Amino acid sequence: MGNRRRFERIPYTTDLVLEVDGTQIPAVSENISRGGMLLIIHKEIEFGASVTLRFRLPRIPDEISVRSTVRWVKPGENNEYGIGVQFEELRPIEVWALNDLLKS
């Protein structure tokens, strides 16, 4: 079985806010790619949920807001959940900043 990932992932740790159905949930990223992120949260979220992520990328001074979809959820220890999210929309400046981060 080959690697199903379309985009290379790199370690990237940053605090962010995940918003789902009007509820804001603090999260921490573990890695990032052009297609999405791996997040650690302390609240269970449903597979397929539509969420908004608010976080910072190097080279962009302001926080960005990215609509995303939960593609998988994995329960962990201590009421933690690892979730994989797929970015749905990135603005050109966000694509540029993300590509710059991935090159570094």
Jmol script that loads the backbone (N, CA, C; Angstrom):
load data "model"
ATOM      1  N   MET A   1       0.846  -1.183   0.000  1.00  0.00           N
ATOM      2  CA  MET A   1       0.000   0.000   0.000  1.00  0.00           C
ATOM      3  C   MET A   1       0.887   1.239   0.000  1.00  0.00           C
ATOM      4  N   GLY A   2       0.723   2.121  -0.955  1.00  0.00           N
ATOM      5  CA  GLY A   2       1.549   3.301  -1.084  1.00  0.00           C
ATOM      6  C   GLY A   2       1.065   4.449  -0.225  1.00  0.00           C
ATOM      7  N   ASN A   3       1.841   5.517  -0.236  1.00  0.00           N
ATOM      8  CA  ASN A   3       1.492   6.724   0.507  1.00  0.00           C
ATOM      9  C   ASN A   3       0.355   7.428  -0.221  1.00  0.00           C
ATOM     10  N   ARG A   4      -0.745   7.676   0.479  1.00  0.00           N
ATOM     11  CA  ARG A   4      -1.920   8.302  -0.134  1.00  0.00           C
ATOM     12  C   ARG A   4      -1.874   9.820  -0.075  1.00  0.00           C
ATOM     13  N   ARG A   5      -0.887  10.392   0.573  1.00  0.00           N
ATOM     14  CA  ARG A   5      -0.828  11.847   0.726  1.00  0.00           C
ATOM     15  C   ARG A   5      -0.494  12.531  -0.597  1.00  0.00           C
ATOM     16  N   ARG A   6      -1.224  13.589  -0.878  1.00  0.00           N
ATOM     17  CA  ARG A   6      -0.956  14.374  -2.084  1.00  0.00           C
ATOM     18  C   ARG A   6       0.127  15.407  -1.853  1.00  0.00           C
ATOM     19  N   PHE A   7       0.280  15.862  -0.595  1.00  0.00           N
ATOM     20  CA  PHE A   7       1.205  16.940  -0.296  1.00  0.00           C
ATOM     21  C   PHE A   7       2.167  16.530   0.813  1.00  0.00           C
ATOM     22  N   GLU A   8       3.395  16.998   0.697  1.00  0.00           N
ATOM     23  CA  GLU A   8       4.397  16.753   1.730  1.00  0.00           C
ATOM     24  C   GLU A   8       4.007  17.482   3.016  1.00  0.00           C
ATOM     25  N   ARG A   9       4.184  16.812   4.151  1.00  0.00           N
ATOM     26  CA  ARG A   9       3.908  17.415   5.457  1.00  0.00           C
ATOM     27  C   ARG A   9       5.229  17.745   6.139  1.00  0.00           C
ATOM     28  N   ILE A  10       5.209  18.835   6.899  1.00  0.00           N
ATOM     29  CA  ILE A  10       6.373  19.193   7.707  1.00  0.00           C
ATOM     30  C   ILE A  10       5.898  19.458   9.132  1.00  0.00           C
ATOM     31  N   PRO A  11       6.775  19.261  10.115  1.00  0.00           N
ATOM     32  CA  PRO A  11       6.392  19.622  11.486  1.00  0.00           C
ATOM     33  C   PRO A  11       6.101  21.120  11.561  1.00  0.00           C
ATOM     34  N   TYR A  12       5.024  21.479  12.215  1.00  0.00           N
ATOM     35  CA  TYR A  12       4.680  22.887  12.413  1.00  0.00           C
ATOM     36  C   TYR A  12       3.795  22.963  13.649  1.00  0.00           C
ATOM     37  N   THR A  13       4.331  23.567  14.695  1.00  0.00           N
ATOM     38  CA  THR A  13       3.595  23.679  15.946  1.00  0.00           C
ATOM     39  C   THR A  13       3.189  25.132  16.153  1.00  0.00           C
ATOM     40  N   THR A  14       1.887  25.337  16.273  1.00  0.00           N
ATOM     41  CA  THR A  14       1.370  26.670  16.563  1.00  0.00           C
ATOM     42  C   THR A  14       0.029  26.522  17.279  1.00  0.00           C
ATOM     43  N   ASP A  15      -0.255  27.467  18.156  1.00  0.00           N
ATOM     44  CA  ASP A  15      -1.572  27.511  18.792  1.00  0.00           C
ATOM     45  C   ASP A  15      -2.564  28.081  17.790  1.00  0.00           C
ATOM     46  N   LEU A  16      -3.779  27.557  17.812  1.00  0.00           N
ATOM     47  CA  LEU A  16      -4.804  28.080  16.921  1.00  0.00           C
ATOM     48  C   LEU A  16      -6.168  27.876  17.550  1.00  0.00           C
ATOM     49  N   VAL A  17      -7.160  28.426  16.895  1.00  0.00           N
ATOM     50  CA  VAL A  17      -8.548  28.266  17.329  1.00  0.00           C
ATOM     51  C   VAL A  17      -9.297  27.574  16.211  1.00  0.00           C
ATOM     52  N   LEU A  18     -10.030  26.540  16.573  1.00  0.00           N
ATOM     53  CA  LEU A  18     -10.889  25.819  15.650  1.00  0.00           C
ATOM     54  C   LEU A  18     -12.314  26.183  16.030  1.00  0.00           C
ATOM     55  N   GLU A  19     -13.084  26.616  15.061  1.00  0.00           N
ATOM     56  CA  GLU A  19     -14.478  26.968  15.329  1.00  0.00           C
ATOM     57  C   GLU A  19     -15.393  26.007  14.596  1.00  0.00           C
ATOM     58  N   VAL A  20     -16.332  25.427  15.360  1.00  0.00           N
ATOM     59  CA  VAL A  20     -17.300  24.507  14.780  1.00  0.00           C
ATOM     60  C   VAL A  20     -18.659  24.811  15.394  1.00  0.00           C
ATOM     61  N   ASP A  21     -19.650  25.045  14.559  1.00  0.00           N
ATOM     62  CA  ASP A  21     -21.008  25.353  15.015  1.00  0.00           C
ATOM     63  C   ASP A  21     -21.038  26.471  16.053  1.00  0.00           C
ATOM     64  N   GLY A  22     -20.231  27.506  15.854  1.00  0.00           N
ATOM     65  CA  GLY A  22     -20.212  28.653  16.756  1.00  0.00           C
ATOM     66  C   GLY A  22     -19.391  28.459  18.022  1.00  0.00           C
ATOM     67  N   THR A  23     -18.850  27.253  18.235  1.00  0.00           N
ATOM     68  CA  THR A  23     -18.031  26.985  19.419  1.00  0.00           C
ATOM     69  C   THR A  23     -16.564  27.104  19.060  1.00  0.00           C
ATOM     70  N   GLN A  24     -15.817  27.861  19.858  1.00  0.00           N
ATOM     71  CA  GLN A  24     -14.386  28.017  19.641  1.00  0.00           C
ATOM     72  C   GLN A  24     -13.631  27.029  20.517  1.00  0.00           C
ATOM     73  N   ILE A  25     -12.747  26.266  19.894  1.00  0.00           N
ATOM     74  CA  ILE A  25     -11.987  25.229  20.587  1.00  0.00           C
ATOM     75  C   ILE A  25     -10.508  25.511  20.399  1.00  0.00           C
ATOM     76  N   PRO A  26      -9.746  25.659  21.501  1.00  0.00           N
ATOM     77  CA  PRO A  26      -8.300  25.827  21.344  1.00  0.00           C
ATOM     78  C   PRO A  26      -7.681  24.540  20.805  1.00  0.00           C
ATOM     79  N   ALA A  27      -6.670  24.688  19.986  1.00  0.00           N
ATOM     80  CA  ALA A  27      -5.989  23.539  19.386  1.00  0.00           C
ATOM     81  C   ALA A  27      -4.513  23.872  19.214  1.00  0.00           C
ATOM     82  N   VAL A  28      -3.730  22.831  18.980  1.00  0.00           N
ATOM     83  CA  VAL A  28      -2.307  22.975  18.672  1.00  0.00           C
ATOM     84  C   VAL A  28      -2.035  22.133  17.434  1.00  0.00           C
ATOM     85  N   SER A  29      -1.316  22.699  16.485  1.00  0.00           N
ATOM     86  CA  SER A  29      -0.973  21.933  15.291  1.00  0.00           C
ATOM     87  C   SER A  29       0.285  21.112  15.549  1.00  0.00           C
ATOM     88  N   GLU A  30       0.377  19.982  14.858  1.00  0.00           N
ATOM     89  CA  GLU A  30       1.585  19.154  14.910  1.00  0.00           C
ATOM     90  C   GLU A  30       2.326  19.181  13.585  1.00  0.00           C
ATOM     91  N   ASN A  31       1.563  19.232  12.478  1.00  0.00           N
ATOM     92  CA  ASN A  31       2.212  19.342  11.182  1.00  0.00           C
ATOM     93  C   ASN A  31       1.270  20.037  10.213  1.00  0.00           C
ATOM     94  N   ILE A  32       1.846  20.403   9.055  1.00  0.00           N
ATOM     95  CA  ILE A  32       1.081  21.150   8.062  1.00  0.00           C
ATOM     96  C   ILE A  32       1.546  20.729   6.677  1.00  0.00           C
ATOM     97  N   SER A  33       0.645  20.839   5.719  1.00  0.00           N
ATOM     98  CA  SER A  33       0.973  20.622   4.316  1.00  0.00           C
ATOM     99  C   SER A  33       0.169  21.632   3.510  1.00  0.00           C
ATOM    100  N   ARG A  34       0.353  21.609   2.222  1.00  0.00           N
ATOM    101  CA  ARG A  34      -0.436  22.499   1.367  1.00  0.00           C
ATOM    102  C   ARG A  34      -1.917  22.138   1.432  1.00  0.00           C
ATOM    103  N   GLY A  35      -2.214  20.896   1.808  1.00  0.00           N
ATOM    104  CA  GLY A  35      -3.600  20.450   1.814  1.00  0.00           C
ATOM    105  C   GLY A  35      -4.304  20.490   3.147  1.00  0.00           C
ATOM    106  N   GLY A  36      -3.549  20.575   4.267  1.00  0.00           N
ATOM    107  CA  GLY A  36      -4.219  20.557   5.557  1.00  0.00           C
ATOM    108  C   GLY A  36      -3.262  20.509   6.737  1.00  0.00           C
ATOM    109  N   MET A  37      -3.823  20.147   7.899  1.00  0.00           N
ATOM    110  CA  MET A  37      -3.052  20.133   9.143  1.00  0.00           C
ATOM    111  C   MET A  37      -3.464  18.958  10.009  1.00  0.00           C
ATOM    112  N   LEU A  38      -2.541  18.552  10.873  1.00  0.00           N
ATOM    113  CA  LEU A  38      -2.844  17.634  11.961  1.00  0.00           C
ATOM    114  C   LEU A  38      -2.933  18.468  13.227  1.00  0.00           C
ATOM    115  N   LEU A  39      -4.057  18.367  13.938  1.00  0.00           N
ATOM    116  CA  LEU A  39      -4.304  19.157  15.144  1.00  0.00           C
ATOM    117  C   LEU A  39      -4.522  18.252  16.341  1.00  0.00           C
ATOM    118  N   ILE A  40      -4.191  18.763  17.511  1.00  0.00           N
ATOM    119  CA  ILE A  40      -4.514  18.115  18.781  1.00  0.00           C
ATOM    120  C   ILE A  40      -5.508  19.016  19.501  1.00  0.00           C
ATOM    121  N   ILE A  41      -6.661  18.425  19.895  1.00  0.00           N
ATOM    122  CA  ILE A  41      -7.693  19.185  20.599  1.00  0.00           C
ATOM    123  C   ILE A  41      -8.172  18.369  21.797  1.00  0.00           C
ATOM    124  N   HIS A  42      -8.951  18.988  22.661  1.00  0.00           N
ATOM    125  CA  HIS A  42      -9.478  18.322  23.854  1.00  0.00           C
ATOM    126  C   HIS A  42     -10.999  18.227  23.816  1.00  0.00           C
ATOM    127  N   LYS A  43     -11.538  18.104  22.627  1.00  0.00           N
ATOM    128  CA  LYS A  43     -12.987  17.955  22.466  1.00  0.00           C
ATOM    129  C   LYS A  43     -13.215  17.108  21.225  1.00  0.00           C
ATOM    130  N   GLU A  44     -14.109  16.162  21.323  1.00  0.00           N
ATOM    131  CA  GLU A  44     -14.376  15.307  20.178  1.00  0.00           C
ATOM    132  C   GLU A  44     -15.134  16.081  19.105  1.00  0.00           C
ATOM    133  N   ILE A  45     -14.704  15.896  17.877  1.00  0.00           N
ATOM    134  CA  ILE A  45     -15.349  16.533  16.727  1.00  0.00           C
ATOM    135  C   ILE A  45     -15.715  15.432  15.741  1.00  0.00           C
ATOM    136  N   GLU A  46     -16.826  15.604  15.097  1.00  0.00           N
ATOM    137  CA  GLU A  46     -17.351  14.605  14.177  1.00  0.00           C
ATOM    138  C   GLU A  46     -16.588  14.588  12.854  1.00  0.00           C
ATOM    139  N   PHE A  47     -16.327  13.393  12.351  1.00  0.00           N
ATOM    140  CA  PHE A  47     -15.761  13.228  11.015  1.00  0.00           C
ATOM    141  C   PHE A  47     -16.658  13.948  10.007  1.00  0.00           C
ATOM    142  N   GLY A  48     -16.055  14.679   9.097  1.00  0.00           N
ATOM    143  CA  GLY A  48     -16.811  15.382   8.065  1.00  0.00           C
ATOM    144  C   GLY A  48     -17.296  16.759   8.468  1.00  0.00           C
ATOM    145  N   ALA A  49     -17.051  17.144   9.721  1.00  0.00           N
ATOM    146  CA  ALA A  49     -17.513  18.460  10.190  1.00  0.00           C
ATOM    147  C   ALA A  49     -16.834  19.580   9.407  1.00  0.00           C
ATOM    148  N   SER A  50     -17.592  20.610   9.134  1.00  0.00           N
ATOM    149  CA  SER A  50     -17.054  21.823   8.524  1.00  0.00           C
ATOM    150  C   SER A  50     -16.586  22.743   9.648  1.00  0.00           C
ATOM    151  N   VAL A  51     -15.324  23.144   9.602  1.00  0.00           N
ATOM    152  CA  VAL A  51     -14.736  23.954  10.670  1.00  0.00           C
ATOM    153  C   VAL A  51     -14.015  25.151  10.057  1.00  0.00           C
ATOM    154  N   THR A  52     -13.754  26.137  10.888  1.00  0.00           N
ATOM    155  CA  THR A  52     -12.925  27.268  10.495  1.00  0.00           C
ATOM    156  C   THR A  52     -11.722  27.296  11.421  1.00  0.00           C
ATOM    157  N   LEU A  53     -10.535  27.400  10.841  1.00  0.00           N
ATOM    158  CA  LEU A  53      -9.291  27.484  11.609  1.00  0.00           C
ATOM    159  C   LEU A  53      -8.795  28.914  11.577  1.00  0.00           C
ATOM    160  N   ARG A  54      -8.365  29.398  12.734  1.00  0.00           N
ATOM    161  CA  ARG A  54      -7.753  30.724  12.810  1.00  0.00           C
ATOM    162  C   ARG A  54      -6.357  30.550  13.402  1.00  0.00           C
ATOM    163  N   PHE A  55      -5.348  30.937  12.604  1.00  0.00           N
ATOM    164  CA  PHE A  55      -3.968  30.767  13.040  1.00  0.00           C
ATOM    165  C   PHE A  55      -3.053  31.713  12.270  1.00  0.00           C
ATOM    166  N   ARG A  56      -1.797  31.676  12.621  1.00  0.00           N
ATOM    167  CA  ARG A  56      -0.805  32.531  11.966  1.00  0.00           C
ATOM    168  C   ARG A  56       0.166  31.681  11.150  1.00  0.00           C
ATOM    169  N   LEU A  57       0.581  32.270  10.037  1.00  0.00           N
ATOM    170  CA  LEU A  57       1.653  31.700   9.222  1.00  0.00           C
ATOM    171  C   LEU A  57       2.798  32.696   9.184  1.00  0.00           C
ATOM    172  N   PRO A  58       4.035  32.208   9.195  1.00  0.00           N
ATOM    173  CA  PRO A  58       5.149  33.135   9.020  1.00  0.00           C
ATOM    174  C   PRO A  58       4.970  33.917   7.719  1.00  0.00           C
ATOM    175  N   ARG A  59       5.424  35.112   7.694  1.00  0.00           N
ATOM    176  CA  ARG A  59       5.393  36.005   6.531  1.00  0.00           C
ATOM    177  C   ARG A  59       4.057  36.696   6.320  1.00  0.00           C
ATOM    178  N   ILE A  60       3.027  36.345   7.099  1.00  0.00           N
ATOM    179  CA  ILE A  60       1.752  37.069   7.040  1.00  0.00           C
ATOM    180  C   ILE A  60       1.543  37.685   8.419  1.00  0.00           C
ATOM    181  N   PRO A  61       1.434  39.007   8.503  1.00  0.00           N
ATOM    182  CA  PRO A  61       1.360  39.649   9.817  1.00  0.00           C
ATOM    183  C   PRO A  61       0.060  39.391  10.579  1.00  0.00           C
ATOM    184  N   ASP A  62      -1.022  39.154   9.864  1.00  0.00           N
ATOM    185  CA  ASP A  62      -2.313  38.980  10.522  1.00  0.00           C
ATOM    186  C   ASP A  62      -2.705  37.508  10.598  1.00  0.00           C
ATOM    187  N   GLU A  63      -3.552  37.206  11.552  1.00  0.00           N
ATOM    188  CA  GLU A  63      -4.108  35.865  11.678  1.00  0.00           C
ATOM    189  C   GLU A  63      -4.927  35.551  10.420  1.00  0.00           C
ATOM    190  N   ILE A  64      -4.871  34.300   9.964  1.00  0.00           N
ATOM    191  CA  ILE A  64      -5.676  33.915   8.811  1.00  0.00           C
ATOM    192  C   ILE A  64      -6.854  33.063   9.278  1.00  0.00           C
ATOM    193  N   SER A  65      -7.877  32.997   8.462  1.00  0.00           N
ATOM    194  CA  SER A  65      -9.073  32.210   8.746  1.00  0.00           C
ATOM    195  C   SER A  65      -9.308  31.297   7.542  1.00  0.00           C
ATOM    196  N   VAL A  66      -9.301  29.978   7.786  1.00  0.00           N
ATOM    197  CA  VAL A  66      -9.363  29.015   6.696  1.00  0.00           C
ATOM    198  C   VAL A  66     -10.495  28.022   6.938  1.00  0.00           C
ATOM    199  N   ARG A  67     -11.445  27.969   6.016  1.00  0.00           N
ATOM    200  CA  ARG A  67     -12.497  26.948   6.100  1.00  0.00           C
ATOM    201  C   ARG A  67     -11.872  25.599   5.786  1.00  0.00           C
ATOM    202  N   SER A  68     -12.253  24.598   6.566  1.00  0.00           N
ATOM    203  CA  SER A  68     -11.653  23.275   6.440  1.00  0.00           C
ATOM    204  C   SER A  68     -12.686  22.203   6.745  1.00  0.00           C
ATOM    205  N   THR A  69     -12.338  20.957   6.417  1.00  0.00           N
ATOM    206  CA  THR A  69     -13.196  19.805   6.678  1.00  0.00           C
ATOM    207  C   THR A  69     -12.411  18.772   7.475  1.00  0.00           C
ATOM    208  N   VAL A  70     -13.037  18.213   8.511  1.00  0.00           N
ATOM    209  CA  VAL A  70     -12.405  17.170   9.315  1.00  0.00           C
ATOM    210  C   VAL A  70     -12.420  15.877   8.493  1.00  0.00           C
ATOM    211  N   ARG A  71     -11.232  15.327   8.216  1.00  0.00           N
ATOM    212  CA  ARG A  71     -11.108  14.133   7.391  1.00  0.00           C
ATOM    213  C   ARG A  71     -10.862  12.870   8.204  1.00  0.00           C
ATOM    214  N   TRP A  72     -10.376  13.018   9.426  1.00  0.00           N
ATOM    215  CA  TRP A  72     -10.254  11.865  10.321  1.00  0.00           C
ATOM    216  C   TRP A  72     -10.117  12.343  11.759  1.00  0.00           C
ATOM    217  N   VAL A  73     -10.491  11.462  12.684  1.00  0.00           N
ATOM    218  CA  VAL A  73     -10.438  11.743  14.123  1.00  0.00           C
ATOM    219  C   VAL A  73      -9.866  10.507  14.805  1.00  0.00           C
ATOM    220  N   LYS A  74      -8.872  10.712  15.671  1.00  0.00           N
ATOM    221  CA  LYS A  74      -8.256   9.600  16.398  1.00  0.00           C
ATOM    222  C   LYS A  74      -8.206   9.939  17.883  1.00  0.00           C
ATOM    223  N   PRO A  75      -8.951   9.197  18.716  1.00  0.00           N
ATOM    224  CA  PRO A  75      -8.888   9.439  20.162  1.00  0.00           C
ATOM    225  C   PRO A  75      -7.494   9.127  20.690  1.00  0.00           C
ATOM    226  N   GLY A  76      -7.066   9.952  21.655  1.00  0.00           N
ATOM    227  CA  GLY A  76      -5.778   9.729  22.299  1.00  0.00           C
ATOM    228  C   GLY A  76      -5.966   9.591  23.795  1.00  0.00           C
ATOM    229  N   GLU A  77      -4.915   9.859  24.533  1.00  0.00           N
ATOM    230  CA  GLU A  77      -4.977   9.781  25.989  1.00  0.00           C
ATOM    231  C   GLU A  77      -5.379  11.134  26.576  1.00  0.00           C
ATOM    232  N   ASN A  78      -5.830  11.096  27.834  1.00  0.00           N
ATOM    233  CA  ASN A  78      -6.152  12.328  28.576  1.00  0.00           C
ATOM    234  C   ASN A  78      -7.151  13.220  27.850  1.00  0.00           C
ATOM    235  N   ASN A  79      -8.178  12.615  27.261  1.00  0.00           N
ATOM    236  CA  ASN A  79      -9.221  13.367  26.582  1.00  0.00           C
ATOM    237  C   ASN A  79      -8.682  14.202  25.414  1.00  0.00           C
ATOM    238  N   GLU A  80      -7.616  13.727  24.775  1.00  0.00           N
ATOM    239  CA  GLU A  80      -7.074  14.396  23.599  1.00  0.00           C
ATOM    240  C   GLU A  80      -7.555  13.676  22.345  1.00  0.00           C
ATOM    241  N   TYR A  81      -7.673  14.436  21.289  1.00  0.00           N
ATOM    242  CA  TYR A  81      -8.035  13.881  19.992  1.00  0.00           C
ATOM    243  C   TYR A  81      -7.087  14.440  18.949  1.00  0.00           C
ATOM    244  N   GLY A  82      -6.575  13.581  18.108  1.00  0.00           N
ATOM    245  CA  GLY A  82      -5.842  14.021  16.934  1.00  0.00           C
ATOM    246  C   GLY A  82      -6.838  14.107  15.794  1.00  0.00           C
ATOM    247  N   ILE A  83      -6.840  15.203  15.092  1.00  0.00           N
ATOM    248  CA  ILE A  83      -7.752  15.332  13.952  1.00  0.00           C
ATOM    249  C   ILE A  83      -6.985  15.826  12.728  1.00  0.00           C
ATOM    250  N   GLY A  84      -7.327  15.257  11.614  1.00  0.00           N
ATOM    251  CA  GLY A  84      -6.771  15.704  10.348  1.00  0.00           C
ATOM    252  C   GLY A  84      -7.787  16.573   9.646  1.00  0.00           C
ATOM    253  N   VAL A  85      -7.377  17.765   9.277  1.00  0.00           N
ATOM    254  CA  VAL A  85      -8.286  18.670   8.566  1.00  0.00           C
ATOM    255  C   VAL A  85      -7.737  18.972   7.178  1.00  0.00           C
ATOM    256  N   GLN A  86      -8.635  19.095   6.240  1.00  0.00           N
ATOM    257  CA  GLN A  86      -8.292  19.446   4.868  1.00  0.00           C
ATOM    258  C   GLN A  86      -8.728  20.878   4.617  1.00  0.00           C
ATOM    259  N   PHE A  87      -7.795  21.712   4.141  1.00  0.00           N
ATOM    260  CA  PHE A  87      -8.135  23.089   3.811  1.00  0.00           C
ATOM    261  C   PHE A  87      -9.087  23.092   2.617  1.00  0.00           C
ATOM    262  N   GLU A  88     -10.116  23.924   2.694  1.00  0.00           N
ATOM    263  CA  GLU A  88     -11.072  24.048   1.598  1.00  0.00           C
ATOM    264  C   GLU A  88     -10.783  25.260   0.724  1.00  0.00           C
ATOM    265  N   GLU A  89     -10.358  26.336   1.334  1.00  0.00           N
ATOM    266  CA  GLU A  89     -10.089  27.559   0.582  1.00  0.00           C
ATOM    267  C   GLU A  89      -8.880  28.255   1.168  1.00  0.00           C
ATOM    268  N   LEU A  90      -7.901  28.537   0.323  1.00  0.00           N
ATOM    269  CA  LEU A  90      -6.760  29.353   0.720  1.00  0.00           C
ATOM    270  C   LEU A  90      -6.667  30.518  -0.257  1.00  0.00           C
ATOM    271  N   ARG A  91      -6.469  31.714   0.279  1.00  0.00           N
ATOM    272  CA  ARG A  91      -6.266  32.879  -0.578  1.00  0.00           C
ATOM    273  C   ARG A  91      -4.857  32.810  -1.175  1.00  0.00           C
ATOM    274  N   PRO A  92      -4.596  33.490  -2.285  1.00  0.00           N
ATOM    275  CA  PRO A  92      -3.272  33.436  -2.906  1.00  0.00           C
ATOM    276  C   PRO A  92      -2.136  33.790  -1.940  1.00  0.00           C
ATOM    277  N   ILE A  93      -2.306  34.796  -1.097  1.00  0.00           N
ATOM    278  CA  ILE A  93      -1.241  35.157  -0.167  1.00  0.00           C
ATOM    279  C   ILE A  93      -0.986  34.033   0.841  1.00  0.00           C
ATOM    280  N   GLU A  94      -2.030  33.303   1.205  1.00  0.00           N
ATOM    281  CA  GLU A  94      -1.879  32.189   2.140  1.00  0.00           C
ATOM    282  C   GLU A  94      -1.147  31.019   1.469  1.00  0.00           C
ATOM    283  N   VAL A  95      -1.462  30.767   0.198  1.00  0.00           N
ATOM    284  CA  VAL A  95      -0.747  29.736  -0.559  1.00  0.00           C
ATOM    285  C   VAL A  95       0.726  30.106  -0.653  1.00  0.00           C
ATOM    286  N   TRP A  96       1.015  31.365  -0.948  1.00  0.00           N
ATOM    287  CA  TRP A  96       2.399  31.832  -1.036  1.00  0.00           C
ATOM    288  C   TRP A  96       3.126  31.623   0.289  1.00  0.00           C
ATOM    289  N   ALA A  97       2.523  32.051   1.399  1.00  0.00           N
ATOM    290  CA  ALA A  97       3.160  31.911   2.721  1.00  0.00           C
ATOM    291  C   ALA A  97       3.346  30.452   3.089  1.00  0.00           C
ATOM    292  N   LEU A  98       2.369  29.632   2.779  1.00  0.00           N
ATOM    293  CA  LEU A  98       2.463  28.206   3.084  1.00  0.00           C
ATOM    294  C   LEU A  98       3.565  27.542   2.244  1.00  0.00           C
ATOM    295  N   ASN A  99       3.632  27.874   0.970  1.00  0.00           N
ATOM    296  CA  ASN A  99       4.704  27.328   0.129  1.00  0.00           C
ATOM    297  C   ASN A  99       6.073  27.770   0.627  1.00  0.00           C
ATOM    298  N   ASP A 100       6.183  29.019   1.080  1.00  0.00           N
ATOM    299  CA  ASP A 100       7.452  29.525   1.625  1.00  0.00           C
ATOM    300  C   ASP A 100       7.836  28.744   2.883  1.00  0.00           C
ATOM    301  N   LEU A 101       6.856  28.493   3.748  1.00  0.00           N
ATOM    302  CA  LEU A 101       7.107  27.710   4.962  1.00  0.00           C
ATOM    303  C   LEU A 101       7.550  26.294   4.609  1.00  0.00           C
ATOM    304  N   LEU A 102       6.900  25.667   3.653  1.00  0.00           N
ATOM    305  CA  LEU A 102       7.218  24.302   3.274  1.00  0.00           C
ATOM    306  C   LEU A 102       8.612  24.180   2.646  1.00  0.00           C
ATOM    307  N   LYS A 103       9.093  25.252   2.021  1.00  0.00           N
ATOM    308  CA  LYS A 103      10.437  25.252   1.422  1.00  0.00           C
ATOM    309  C   LYS A 103      11.528  25.377   2.469  1.00  0.00           C
ATOM    310  N   SER A 104      11.203  25.994   3.622  1.00  0.00           N
ATOM    311  CA  SER A 104      12.244  26.275   4.625  1.00  0.00           C
ATOM    312  C   SER A 104      12.638  25.044   5.405  1.00  0.00           C
TER     313      SER A 104
END
end "model"
wireframe off; spacefill off
backbone 0.3
color backbone group
